[in-house]
């Protein structure tokens, strides 16, 4: 049956019979994996060579709440200039990597695509738009039912079409690959195994596919595909057909008895990824919301830091050896609205229970991830102090002392940019009660953006970074675009001047 010749006016029954005409997009295969090409950190050495600071922004999930809060971080870093050894620079220009999950993936991908142009269009085209209502309208539109009834095309494909029309304009990862901005890594979850999938060419080399041809809208749809509400996004797996090889450093850590402890988690992750090289038994991968496996987008960052530490412990060179500081902004827009369940004998209903049952472990897992990151920060600081205060010989054969000698000589900063860190408790209570959806009142969007700025400038870790770097906040200048109102609090900020009013 030729779908192109079917009249546009048809009875409902005929429309439903034509559901088989809709097919999902097919990701393109590659014949040869090359770790030095494509959209991945290894192919962008400018981030690592002769670089004082390596800056990561990690954007959490949380619908429009997350998109607006993370956008507020970009706005704050854009309008904040610091004065240091290199002169005056915008903080935003120092960002190297942005990770994004679910709602945060939209801000991450859009900034990677548009750069500073994003500040002229994001508010109107996405943040202050009823994206959820538009998606529901499309699902209820009878002309969309034939496609939706197809087993190979679901609600997330419909969502991807909408995201493309209102935000991404047909862009693919090739458009990011040609850009010069930070590397953007958004995540989804393999519903079969619970593994996190990162949309970078490093992972797509494992499944022997070309990420450059993947639409950004489809990656955003996969990262935000809430189970049951939205359908999984399916991609083809060609693993085992492109001569992919595991990274060279893995060969140094093949013996569990001698593998340095910091590498254990990264090795487990690599073992997890090995299953994707068997495309005979795993020809398809079904992706859902990235928040299920990593709501903060930090697990990959943890893997990198622990691998870096492990390589250092055995005296091996790493791509981060020329970096002086690693700065991670954990942009966490999770909310935890109060529940009155314990005040009633009646148990919660099924829907409320389902939402709570999925949210509680995600929140606990996210908190654990942040604590692991802080453990690394504390461990590196402790080993630096020991190394500086004790006469340790580099020829010492004691493995424990040798690990201290070879510890990373890098300062690690973990800046907590989360709603609970907001000093204005009344404002926190308001923002904490906002729903996780893709529509919010305009005022709520503006208040989330302003809150992000307040939290950053009041952060003790951010102030420690400024002190250690010999820098001060030079100015928070107007950028000319319609922006969020000024932060409600700048307590503790180290500033030279705060001239220049924020735009209204």
C-alpha positions as CSV (number, residue, x, y, z in Angstrom):
1,X,0.0,0.0,0.0
2,X,1.4,3.4,-1.0
3,X,0.9,5.8,1.9
4,X,1.5,8.8,-0.2
5,X,-1.6,8.2,-2.3
6,X,-4.1,7.8,0.5
7,X,-6.8,10.6,0.6
8,X,-6.5,13.0,3.6
9,X,-10.2,12.6,4.4
10,X,-10.8,9.0,5.7
11,X,-13.2,7.3,8.1
12,X,-11.6,6.7,11.6
13,X,-11.5,3.0,11.0
14,X,-9.5,3.4,7.8
15,X,-7.1,5.8,9.5
16,X,-6.4,3.3,12.2
17,X,-5.7,0.6,9.7
18,X,-3.0,2.7,8.2
19,X,-1.0,2.8,11.4
20,X,1.7,0.6,9.8
21,X,2.7,3.4,7.5
22,X,4.5,5.2,10.4
23,X,8.1,4.1,11.0
24,X,10.7,5.4,13.5
25,X,13.9,7.1,12.3
26,X,16.8,4.6,11.9
27,X,20.2,5.7,13.2
28,X,23.0,5.2,10.7
29,X,25.7,2.6,11.1
30,X,29.5,3.1,10.7
31,X,32.0,0.6,9.4
32,X,35.0,1.8,11.4
33,X,35.2,3.2,14.9
34,X,37.7,6.0,15.5
35,X,38.2,7.4,19.0
36,X,39.8,10.6,17.6
37,X,36.8,11.5,15.5
38,X,33.2,12.5,16.1
39,X,31.4,14.3,18.9
40,X,33.4,13.2,22.0
41,X,36.0,14.7,24.4
42,X,38.9,12.7,22.9
43,X,38.3,14.4,19.6
44,X,38.3,17.9,21.1
45,X,41.7,18.3,22.7
46,X,41.3,22.1,23.0
47,X,39.4,21.4,26.3
48,X,42.4,19.7,27.9
49,X,45.6,21.2,26.5
50,X,47.2,24.0,28.5
51,X,44.0,24.6,30.4
52,X,43.9,26.1,33.8
53,X,40.3,25.2,34.6
54,X,38.2,22.3,33.4
55,X,34.6,23.3,34.1
56,X,31.6,21.0,34.1
57,X,27.9,22.0,34.4
58,X,25.6,19.0,35.3
59,X,21.9,19.8,34.7
60,X,19.4,17.5,36.4
61,X,16.0,16.4,35.4
62,X,12.7,17.9,36.4
63,X,10.7,19.1,33.4
64,X,10.4,22.9,32.8
65,X,11.5,23.4,36.4
66,X,14.9,21.9,35.5
67,X,15.1,23.6,32.1
68,X,14.4,27.1,33.7
69,X,16.7,26.5,36.7
70,X,19.6,25.4,34.5
71,X,19.0,28.3,32.1
72,X,19.3,30.6,35.1
73,X,22.8,29.1,35.7
74,X,23.8,29.9,32.1
75,X,22.4,33.5,32.5
76,X,24.3,34.0,35.8
77,X,27.6,32.7,34.4
78,X,27.1,34.8,31.3
79,X,26.6,38.1,33.1
80,X,29.3,37.4,35.7
81,X,32.8,38.4,34.8
82,X,35.8,37.5,37.0
83,X,39.1,39.2,37.2
84,X,42.1,36.9,37.6
85,X,45.6,36.1,36.2
86,X,44.2,36.0,32.7
87,X,42.4,39.3,33.0
88,X,38.7,39.7,32.9
89,X,36.6,36.8,31.5
90,X,33.0,35.7,31.5
91,X,32.5,32.6,33.6
92,X,30.4,31.1,30.9
93,X,33.3,31.1,28.4
94,X,35.3,28.8,30.7
95,X,32.7,26.0,30.5
96,X,34.0,22.8,28.8
97,X,31.3,20.2,29.3
98,X,27.6,20.3,30.0
99,X,25.8,17.1,31.0
100,X,22.0,17.0,30.8
101,X,19.2,14.7,31.9
102,X,15.5,14.9,31.1
103,X,14.4,18.5,31.5
104,X,18.0,19.7,31.8
105,X,18.9,18.1,28.5
106,X,16.8,20.7,26.6
107,X,18.8,23.6,28.0
108,X,22.1,21.8,27.5
109,X,21.4,20.8,23.9
110,X,19.9,24.2,23.0
111,X,22.9,26.1,24.4
112,X,25.3,23.7,22.6
113,X,23.4,24.5,19.3
114,X,22.8,28.2,19.6
115,X,25.4,29.5,22.0
116,X,24.7,33.1,23.0
117,X,21.9,33.3,20.6
118,X,20.0,31.1,23.0
119,X,19.4,34.1,25.3
120,X,17.3,35.7,22.6
121,X,15.0,32.8,21.9
122,X,14.8,30.2,24.7
123,X,12.3,32.0,26.9
124,X,9.7,32.4,24.1
125,X,10.3,29.2,22.2
126,X,10.5,26.8,25.1
127,X,10.5,28.0,28.8
128,X,7.3,30.1,28.6
129,X,5.4,27.8,26.3
130,X,2.8,25.2,27.2
131,X,4.9,22.3,25.7
132,X,2.9,19.8,27.6
133,X,-0.4,21.1,26.3
134,X,0.8,21.1,22.7
135,X,2.0,17.5,23.1
136,X,-1.3,16.4,24.5
137,X,-3.2,18.2,21.7
138,X,-1.1,16.3,19.2
139,X,-1.9,13.0,20.9
140,X,-5.6,13.8,20.8
141,X,-5.5,14.9,17.2
142,X,-7.1,12.1,15.0
143,X,-4.7,12.8,12.2
144,X,-1.9,11.6,14.4
145,X,-3.6,8.4,15.5
146,X,-2.5,6.3,12.5
147,X,1.1,6.9,13.3
148,X,0.5,6.4,17.1
149,X,-1.1,3.1,16.4
150,X,2.0,1.8,14.7
151,X,4.1,-0.6,16.9
152,X,7.3,1.1,15.6
153,X,6.3,4.7,16.3
154,X,5.1,6.0,19.7
155,X,4.4,9.1,21.7
156,X,8.0,9.9,22.1
157,X,8.5,10.1,18.4
158,X,5.6,12.5,18.3
159,X,7.3,14.5,21.1
160,X,10.5,14.6,19.1
161,X,8.7,16.1,16.2
162,X,7.3,18.8,18.4
163,X,10.7,19.5,20.0
164,X,12.3,19.8,16.6
165,X,9.6,22.3,15.4
166,X,9.7,24.6,18.4
167,X,13.3,24.5,19.4
168,X,15.9,22.5,17.4
169,X,15.0,23.4,13.8
170,X,16.2,20.1,12.3
171,X,19.6,20.2,13.9
172,X,21.6,17.0,14.4
173,X,24.8,16.3,16.5
174,X,26.8,17.2,13.4
175,X,25.7,20.8,14.1
176,X,27.2,20.5,17.6
177,X,30.3,18.7,16.3
178,X,31.0,21.7,14.0
179,X,30.7,24.2,16.8
180,X,33.3,25.6,19.2
181,X,31.3,25.7,22.4
182,X,31.3,23.2,25.3
183,X,30.8,19.5,24.7
184,X,27.2,18.6,25.5
185,X,26.5,15.1,26.9
186,X,22.8,14.2,27.4
187,X,21.7,10.9,28.9
188,X,18.9,8.4,28.6
189,X,18.3,5.0,30.3
190,X,18.3,1.6,28.6
191,X,15.1,0.2,30.1
192,X,16.2,-3.4,29.5
193,X,19.3,-3.2,31.8
194,X,19.0,0.1,33.7
195,X,22.3,1.3,32.1
196,X,22.8,4.9,31.3
197,X,23.4,5.8,27.6
198,X,25.3,8.9,26.8
199,X,24.8,10.6,23.5
200,X,28.4,11.0,22.5
201,X,30.4,9.3,19.7
202,X,32.3,7.3,22.4
203,X,29.2,5.3,23.2
204,X,28.0,5.3,19.6
205,X,31.3,3.8,18.6
206,X,30.4,0.8,20.8
207,X,27.1,0.3,19.0
208,X,28.8,1.1,15.6
209,X,26.5,4.0,14.8
210,X,27.0,7.6,13.5
211,X,26.0,10.1,16.2
212,X,26.4,13.1,13.8
213,X,23.3,12.1,12.0
214,X,21.1,11.8,15.1
215,X,18.6,14.6,15.5
216,X,19.0,16.6,18.7
217,X,15.2,16.4,19.2
218,X,15.4,12.7,19.4
219,X,18.1,12.7,22.0
220,X,16.0,15.2,24.1
221,X,12.9,13.0,23.6
222,X,14.8,9.9,24.8
223,X,16.3,11.7,27.8
224,X,12.9,12.9,28.9
225,X,10.7,9.8,28.0
226,X,9.0,9.3,31.3
227,X,7.9,5.6,31.4
228,X,4.2,4.9,30.8
229,X,3.4,8.6,30.0
230,X,5.8,8.5,27.0
231,X,6.9,5.6,24.9
232,X,10.6,4.4,24.8
233,X,12.8,5.7,22.0
234,X,14.2,2.8,20.1
235,X,17.6,2.9,18.3
236,X,19.4,0.2,16.3
237,X,22.5,-1.5,17.7
238,X,25.2,-2.5,15.2
239,X,27.8,-3.4,17.9
240,X,30.6,-5.7,16.8
241,X,30.6,-4.6,13.2
242,X,33.1,-1.7,13.2
243,X,36.3,-3.0,14.9
244,X,35.7,-1.1,18.1
245,X,38.5,-1.5,20.7
246,X,38.3,-0.8,24.4
247,X,40.5,2.2,25.6
248,X,44.2,1.5,26.0
249,X,44.2,2.3,29.7
250,X,41.9,-0.6,30.4
251,X,44.6,-3.1,29.6
252,X,46.6,-1.8,32.6
253,X,43.7,-2.7,34.9
254,X,42.8,-6.2,33.9
255,X,43.8,-8.0,37.1
256,X,41.3,-7.4,39.9
257,X,44.0,-8.1,42.5
258,X,46.3,-5.3,41.3
259,X,43.7,-2.8,39.9
260,X,43.8,0.5,41.9
261,X,40.5,0.9,43.9
262,X,39.5,4.2,42.2
263,X,39.2,2.4,38.8
264,X,36.9,-0.3,40.1
265,X,33.6,1.6,39.3
266,X,34.9,2.6,35.8
267,X,35.9,-0.9,35.0
268,X,32.4,-2.1,36.0
269,X,30.9,0.5,33.7
270,X,33.1,-0.8,30.8
271,X,32.0,-4.4,31.5
272,X,28.4,-3.1,31.4
273,X,29.0,-1.5,28.0
274,X,30.5,-4.7,26.6
275,X,27.1,-6.2,26.2
276,X,26.3,-3.7,23.5
277,X,29.0,-5.1,21.2
278,X,26.7,-8.2,20.7
279,X,24.2,-6.8,18.2
280,X,23.2,-10.3,17.2
281,X,21.4,-10.9,20.5
282,X,20.8,-7.1,21.3
283,X,19.9,-5.6,17.9
284,X,17.7,-2.9,19.5
285,X,18.0,-0.5,22.5
286,X,14.9,0.9,24.1
287,X,15.6,4.3,25.8
288,X,13.6,6.1,28.5
289,X,14.1,9.0,30.9
290,X,17.7,9.5,31.9
291,X,16.7,10.4,35.4
292,X,16.0,6.7,36.2
293,X,19.7,5.8,35.9
294,X,21.3,9.2,36.7
295,X,19.1,12.2,37.6
296,X,22.0,14.5,38.1
297,X,24.1,13.6,35.0
298,X,27.1,13.0,37.3
299,X,27.9,9.3,37.1
300,X,29.9,9.7,34.0
301,X,31.8,12.5,35.6
302,X,32.5,10.2,38.6
303,X,33.9,7.6,36.2
304,X,36.2,10.1,34.6
305,X,37.6,11.4,37.9
306,X,38.2,7.9,39.4
307,X,39.8,6.7,36.2
308,X,42.1,9.8,36.2
309,X,43.0,9.1,39.9
310,X,43.7,5.4,39.1
311,X,46.0,6.2,36.2
312,X,47.8,8.8,38.4
313,X,48.3,6.2,41.1
314,X,50.3,4.0,38.8
315,X,52.2,6.9,37.3
316,X,50.5,6.9,33.9
317,X,49.9,10.1,31.9
318,X,46.3,11.3,31.4
319,X,44.5,14.0,29.3
320,X,43.9,16.0,32.4
321,X,47.5,16.4,33.5
322,X,47.7,20.0,32.4
323,X,44.6,21.0,34.2
324,X,45.0,22.9,37.5
325,X,41.4,23.0,38.6
326,X,38.3,20.8,38.0
327,X,35.1,22.8,38.8
328,X,31.8,21.0,38.8
329,X,28.5,22.9,39.1
330,X,25.9,20.4,40.3
331,X,22.7,22.0,39.1
332,X,20.1,20.1,41.0
333,X,16.4,21.2,40.6
334,X,14.9,18.2,42.3
335,X,11.9,19.1,44.4
336,X,10.5,17.3,47.4
337,X,7.0,18.7,48.1
338,X,5.6,17.9,51.5
339,X,3.2,15.1,51.8
340,X,0.2,14.8,54.2
341,X,0.1,11.0,53.9
342,X,1.2,10.4,57.5
343,X,-1.6,12.5,58.8
344,X,-4.3,10.2,57.4
345,X,-5.1,6.6,58.1
346,X,-6.1,6.1,54.5
347,X,-3.3,4.9,52.3
348,X,-2.2,6.9,49.2
349,X,-3.9,6.2,45.8
350,X,-2.3,4.1,43.1
351,X,-1.1,7.0,40.9
352,X,0.3,9.0,43.8
353,X,2.0,5.9,45.1
354,X,3.5,5.1,41.7
355,X,5.0,8.6,41.4
356,X,6.4,8.5,44.9
357,X,7.8,5.0,44.5
358,X,9.8,6.1,41.5
359,X,10.8,9.5,42.8
360,X,12.1,8.4,46.3
361,X,14.9,6.0,45.0
362,X,15.9,8.5,42.3
363,X,16.3,11.2,44.9
364,X,18.3,8.9,47.2
365,X,20.5,7.8,44.4
366,X,21.1,11.4,43.4
367,X,22.1,12.3,46.9
368,X,24.5,9.4,47.0
369,X,26.1,10.5,43.8
370,X,26.8,14.0,45.2
371,X,28.3,12.5,48.3
372,X,30.6,10.2,46.2
373,X,31.8,13.3,44.4
374,X,32.5,15.1,47.6
375,X,34.4,12.1,48.9
376,X,36.7,12.3,45.9
377,X,37.1,16.1,46.6
378,X,38.0,15.4,50.3
379,X,40.3,12.5,49.4
380,X,42.3,14.6,46.9
381,X,42.6,17.4,49.3
382,X,43.8,15.1,52.1
383,X,46.4,13.5,49.9
384,X,47.7,16.9,48.7
385,X,48.2,18.0,52.3
386,X,50.0,14.8,53.2
387,X,52.2,15.1,50.2
388,X,53.1,18.7,51.0
389,X,53.7,18.2,54.7
390,X,55.6,15.0,54.7
391,X,59.0,14.0,53.2
392,X,57.8,11.3,50.8
393,X,60.2,9.7,48.5
394,X,59.0,9.0,45.0
395,X,61.1,5.8,45.2
396,X,59.3,4.5,48.2
397,X,58.0,1.0,47.6
398,X,55.1,1.2,50.1
399,X,52.0,1.1,47.8
400,X,50.0,3.3,50.1
401,X,52.7,6.0,50.2
402,X,53.3,5.7,46.5
403,X,49.6,6.4,45.9
404,X,49.9,9.6,48.0
405,X,52.9,10.6,46.0
406,X,51.1,10.0,42.7
407,X,47.8,11.6,43.8
408,X,46.2,14.1,41.4
409,X,47.8,17.5,41.8
410,X,44.5,19.2,40.9
411,X,42.1,21.2,43.0
412,X,38.6,19.9,42.7
413,X,35.6,22.1,43.5
414,X,32.0,20.9,43.8
415,X,29.6,23.8,43.7
416,X,26.1,22.9,44.9
417,X,23.5,24.7,42.8
418,X,20.4,23.2,44.2
419,X,17.0,24.5,45.3
420,X,17.6,23.5,49.0
421,X,20.7,25.7,49.0
422,X,18.5,28.8,48.4
423,X,18.9,31.1,51.5
424,X,15.4,32.6,51.1
425,X,13.3,29.8,52.7
426,X,10.0,31.3,51.7
427,X,11.1,31.3,48.0
428,X,12.5,27.8,48.4
429,X,9.1,26.6,49.7
430,X,7.4,28.1,46.6
431,X,9.8,26.6,44.1
432,X,9.9,23.3,45.9
433,X,6.2,22.9,45.4
434,X,6.3,23.4,41.6
435,X,5.3,20.3,39.7
436,X,7.6,18.2,37.4
437,X,5.8,19.0,34.1
438,X,6.5,20.8,30.8
439,X,4.4,23.8,31.6
440,X,4.9,26.4,34.4
441,X,3.5,29.9,35.0
442,X,5.8,32.6,33.5
443,X,6.4,34.0,37.0
444,X,7.6,30.6,38.2
445,X,10.0,30.4,35.3
446,X,11.5,33.8,36.2
447,X,11.8,33.0,39.9
448,X,13.6,29.7,39.1
449,X,16.1,31.6,36.9
450,X,16.7,34.2,39.6
451,X,17.1,31.6,42.3
452,X,19.9,29.9,40.3
453,X,21.9,33.1,40.4
454,X,21.4,33.6,44.1
455,X,22.5,30.1,44.9
456,X,25.7,30.4,42.9
457,X,26.9,33.7,44.3
458,X,26.1,32.7,47.8
459,X,27.8,29.3,47.5
460,X,30.8,28.8,50.0
461,X,32.5,26.5,47.5
462,X,32.2,29.1,44.7
463,X,33.7,31.7,47.1
464,X,36.5,29.2,47.9
465,X,37.2,28.9,44.2
466,X,37.4,32.6,43.7
467,X,39.8,33.0,46.7
468,X,42.1,30.1,45.5
469,X,42.2,31.4,42.0
470,X,43.0,34.9,43.1
471,X,39.8,36.2,41.3
472,X,36.9,38.4,42.2
473,X,33.5,38.9,40.6
474,X,34.2,42.0,38.6
475,X,30.7,42.9,37.4
476,X,27.3,41.5,36.8
477,X,26.5,43.4,33.7
478,X,23.3,43.8,31.7
479,X,23.3,41.7,28.6
480,X,20.5,43.5,26.9
481,X,18.1,40.5,26.6
482,X,14.9,40.0,28.5
483,X,16.2,38.1,31.5
484,X,15.3,37.0,35.0
485,X,15.0,39.6,37.8
486,X,18.2,40.0,39.9
487,X,19.0,37.4,42.5
488,X,17.2,37.8,45.8
489,X,20.5,37.4,47.8
490,X,24.2,37.8,47.1
491,X,25.3,36.9,50.6
492,X,28.9,36.2,50.9
493,X,29.8,37.0,47.3
494,X,33.3,38.3,46.7
495,X,32.9,41.2,44.4
496,X,34.9,44.1,43.1
497,X,31.9,45.9,41.9
498,X,28.4,44.9,41.2
499,X,27.7,47.7,38.8
500,X,25.2,47.4,36.0
501,X,21.6,46.7,36.7
502,X,20.1,43.4,35.8
503,X,17.6,43.6,33.0
504,X,14.0,43.6,34.2
